[in-house]
Amino acid sequence: MMVRSFIAIEVPPDVQQAIASQTATLRQTIGTERVRWVAPHHIHLTLQFLGDVSPTNLEKIAEALQAEVATHHPFSLTVRGLGAFPNSRRARVLWLGVDAPVNLLSLVRGIQAVNRRLGYPPEEREFSPHLTIGRVRPQVSTMDLSIIRSALENHPLEGYGQFLVEEVAIFKSDLKPTGPIYTLLYHLPLANHSS
């Protein structure tokens, strides 16, 4: 059986809570009929989406990635800023920005190189670090889109917290009518700080 999986950095619970409380007004203003919001405990930073992978291949990927990830040292990430893909006029995905230190980009390049060798090339579009907080529902009207845009533009820009990245994780994603269910499959620790 194939496993729909992706590689991500987990966001610690305190930052997830800060995001939940600081975006509560935004969620209320836009509502659930326009956007399917991501539950705070599901918010994560996707590094690469793998798609459907066999359990055997997933084990190989995890082993190869563990060796790669262990060559990178822990680093801090700051969550700040708010936006939409492809843009605020035609919003499809609502996101919070993540400062991209050199360490993060280097880690992502390493992960992508390993996966490419194993037959899982990265997506065409360039890696753009963000935390997805909501997906615009397909049937929204032009009026709905302008409400979303206005809510995004009027939301105060603030920092949502900072956290130390000490490991990368591989998740399984099960698509359900209520939204995806994520299950943690592998923890891949970064280099030990004391070394």
C-alpha positions as a Python dict, from the first residue, in 0.01 Angstrom:
ca = {
    (1, 'M'): (0, 0, 0),
    (2, 'M'): (135, 342, -96),
    (3, 'V'): (190, 608, 169),
    (4, 'R'): (117, 973, 83),
    (5, 'S'): (401, 1145, 260),
    (6, 'F'): (599, 1464, 307),
    (7, 'I'): (904, 1595, 490),
    (8, 'A'): (851, 1882, 733),
    (9, 'I'): (968, 2074, 1036),
    (10, 'E'): (727, 2052, 1327),
    (11, 'V'): (615, 2378, 1487),
    (12, 'P'): (629, 2354, 1869),
    (13, 'P'): (296, 2373, 2059),
    (14, 'D'): (367, 2718, 2212),
    (15, 'V'): (418, 2870, 1865),
    (16, 'Q'): (111, 2685, 1732),
    (17, 'Q'): (-88, 2838, 2021),
    (18, 'A'): (49, 3188, 1953),
    (19, 'I'): (-51, 3149, 1586),
    (20, 'A'): (-401, 3029, 1687),
    (21, 'S'): (-463, 3322, 1922),
    (22, 'Q'): (-310, 3587, 1693),
    (23, 'T'): (-506, 3470, 1386),
    (24, 'A'): (-836, 3416, 1573),
    (25, 'T'): (-982, 3749, 1451),
    (26, 'L'): (-872, 3672, 1096),
    (27, 'R'): (-1040, 3330, 1108),
    (28, 'Q'): (-1357, 3489, 1247),
    (29, 'T'): (-1367, 3770, 988),
    (30, 'I'): (-1317, 3534, 692),
    (31, 'G'): (-1523, 3246, 833),
    (32, 'T'): (-1522, 2873, 763),
    (33, 'E'): (-1755, 2892, 464),
    (34, 'R'): (-1481, 3068, 261),
    (35, 'V'): (-1170, 2901, 397),
    (36, 'R'): (-1091, 2557, 535),
    (37, 'W'): (-861, 2646, 825),
    (38, 'V'): (-571, 2427, 930),
    (39, 'A'): (-606, 2310, 1291),
    (40, 'P'): (-328, 2474, 1500),
    (41, 'H'): (-175, 2136, 1595),
    (42, 'H'): (-139, 2054, 1222),
    (43, 'I'): (59, 2368, 1134),
    (44, 'H'): (407, 2270, 1007),
    (45, 'L'): (676, 2385, 764),
    (46, 'T'): (678, 2154, 461),
    (47, 'L'): (1027, 2102, 320),
    (48, 'Q'): (933, 1860, 43),
    (49, 'F'): (617, 1678, -59),
    (50, 'L'): (697, 1322, -168),
    (51, 'G'): (354, 1202, -281),
    (52, 'D'): (275, 831, -284),
    (53, 'V'): (572, 621, -170),
    (54, 'S'): (592, 248, -94),
    (55, 'P'): (676, 164, 271),
    (56, 'T'): (1007, 4, 156),
    (57, 'N'): (1110, 318, -33),
    (58, 'L'): (1003, 533, 258),
    (59, 'E'): (1240, 342, 483),
    (60, 'K'): (1524, 396, 231),
    (61, 'I'): (1440, 767, 210),
    (62, 'A'): (1437, 796, 591),
    (63, 'E'): (1779, 624, 618),
    (64, 'A'): (1937, 836, 345),
    (65, 'L'): (1786, 1156, 485),
    (66, 'Q'): (1898, 1078, 839),
    (67, 'A'): (2259, 1070, 718),
    (68, 'E'): (2209, 1404, 535),
    (69, 'V'): (2012, 1580, 812),
    (70, 'A'): (2275, 1481, 1073),
    (71, 'T'): (2532, 1696, 889),
    (72, 'H'): (2329, 2014, 960),
    (73, 'H'): (2332, 2202, 1291),
    (74, 'P'): (2023, 2323, 1480),
    (75, 'F'): (1905, 2674, 1391),
    (76, 'S'): (1627, 2918, 1480),
    (77, 'L'): (1325, 3010, 1269),
    (78, 'T'): (1105, 3317, 1315),
    (79, 'V'): (742, 3317, 1203),
    (80, 'R'): (618, 3656, 1082),
    (81, 'G'): (415, 3808, 802),
    (82, 'L'): (96, 3696, 636),
    (83, 'G'): (1, 3642, 274),
    (84, 'A'): (-169, 3429, 12),
    (85, 'F'): (-68, 3216, -287),
    (86, 'P'): (-72, 3296, -575),
    (87, 'N'): (-158, 3648, -445),
    (88, 'S'): (-414, 3823, -223),
    (89, 'R'): (-650, 3897, -517),
    (90, 'R'): (-679, 3533, -623),
    (91, 'A'): (-608, 3371, -288),
    (92, 'R'): (-595, 2989, -286),
    (93, 'V'): (-371, 2929, 16),
    (94, 'L'): (-331, 3156, 321),
    (95, 'W'): (11, 3146, 485),
    (96, 'L'): (237, 3289, 752),
    (97, 'G'): (591, 3376, 650),
    (98, 'V'): (902, 3212, 789),
    (99, 'D'): (1238, 3387, 793),
    (100, 'A'): (1467, 3177, 578),
    (101, 'P'): (1815, 3163, 732),
    (102, 'V'): (2095, 3017, 521),
    (103, 'N'): (2084, 2703, 742),
    (104, 'L'): (1724, 2628, 637),
    (105, 'L'): (1797, 2671, 266),
    (106, 'S'): (2108, 2455, 295),
    (107, 'L'): (1907, 2183, 476),
    (108, 'V'): (1636, 2192, 207),
    (109, 'R'): (1894, 2169, -73),
    (110, 'G'): (2054, 1868, 99),
    (111, 'I'): (1716, 1695, 142),
    (112, 'Q'): (1621, 1764, -221),
    (113, 'A'): (1954, 1629, -349),
    (114, 'V'): (1908, 1302, -154),
    (115, 'N'): (1549, 1262, -272),
    (116, 'R'): (1638, 1339, -634),
    (117, 'R'): (1898, 1056, -624),
    (118, 'L'): (1625, 825, -491),
    (119, 'G'): (1385, 923, -769),
    (120, 'Y'): (1177, 1188, -587),
    (121, 'P'): (1264, 1521, -748),
    (122, 'P'): (1143, 1844, -582),
    (123, 'E'): (846, 2040, -718),
    (124, 'E'): (904, 2272, -1014),
    (125, 'R'): (846, 2587, -812),
    (126, 'E'): (1123, 2711, -590),
    (127, 'F'): (1110, 2637, -217),
    (128, 'S'): (927, 2921, -41),
    (129, 'P'): (922, 2870, 339),
    (130, 'H'): (572, 2925, 480),
    (131, 'L'): (317, 2779, 721),
    (132, 'T'): (-18, 2709, 558),
    (133, 'I'): (-298, 2830, 787),
    (134, 'G'): (-592, 2793, 550),
    (135, 'R'): (-707, 2680, 204),
    (136, 'V'): (-967, 2883, 18),
    (137, 'R'): (-1268, 2671, -73),
    (138, 'P'): (-1309, 2606, -448),
    (139, 'Q'): (-1661, 2751, -480),
    (140, 'V'): (-1586, 3101, -340),
    (141, 'S'): (-1728, 3403, -525),
    (142, 'T'): (-1547, 3720, -633),
    (143, 'M'): (-1712, 3890, -336),
    (144, 'D'): (-1570, 3622, -102),
    (145, 'L'): (-1223, 3676, -249),
    (146, 'S'): (-1243, 4050, -188),
    (147, 'I'): (-1349, 3985, 175),
    (148, 'I'): (-1048, 3753, 215),
    (149, 'R'): (-813, 4010, 58),
    (150, 'S'): (-943, 4291, 278),
    (151, 'A'): (-911, 4073, 593),
    (152, 'L'): (-549, 3987, 502),
    (153, 'E'): (-459, 4349, 430),
    (154, 'N'): (-616, 4477, 753),
    (155, 'H'): (-473, 4209, 980),
    (156, 'P'): (-198, 4359, 1200),
    (157, 'L'): (145, 4230, 1098),
    (158, 'E'): (313, 4076, 1396),
    (159, 'G'): (566, 3817, 1491),
    (160, 'Y'): (418, 3477, 1577),
    (161, 'G'): (719, 3348, 1764),
    (162, 'Q'): (1059, 3192, 1717),
    (163, 'F'): (1172, 2835, 1772),
    (164, 'L'): (1478, 2614, 1751),
    (165, 'V'): (1482, 2348, 1479),
    (166, 'E'): (1653, 2035, 1611),
    (167, 'E'): (1497, 1772, 1387),
    (168, 'V'): (1312, 1706, 1065),
    (169, 'A'): (1015, 1469, 1043),
    (170, 'I'): (856, 1249, 779),
    (171, 'F'): (477, 1248, 794),
    (172, 'K'): (204, 1039, 640),
    (173, 'S'): (-95, 1236, 514),
    (174, 'D'): (-440, 1074, 499),
    (175, 'L'): (-693, 1283, 308),
    (176, 'K'): (-1031, 1282, 482),
    (177, 'P'): (-1349, 1481, 398),
    (178, 'T'): (-1292, 1680, 719),
    (179, 'G'): (-933, 1762, 617),
    (180, 'P'): (-601, 1577, 617),
    (181, 'I'): (-482, 1367, 911),
    (182, 'Y'): (-105, 1376, 964),
    (183, 'T'): (81, 1088, 1129),
    (184, 'L'): (445, 1118, 1229),
    (185, 'L'): (649, 832, 1080),
    (186, 'Y'): (1016, 925, 1134),
    (187, 'H'): (1214, 1171, 1350),
    (188, 'L'): (1542, 1276, 1185),
    (189, 'P'): (1762, 1465, 1435),
    (190, 'L'): (2000, 1738, 1322),
    (191, 'A'): (2365, 1729, 1431),
    (192, 'N'): (2413, 1709, 1806),
    (193, 'H'): (2479, 2060, 1947),
    (194, 'S'): (2749, 1935, 2182),
    (195, 'S'): (2959, 1789, 1899),
}
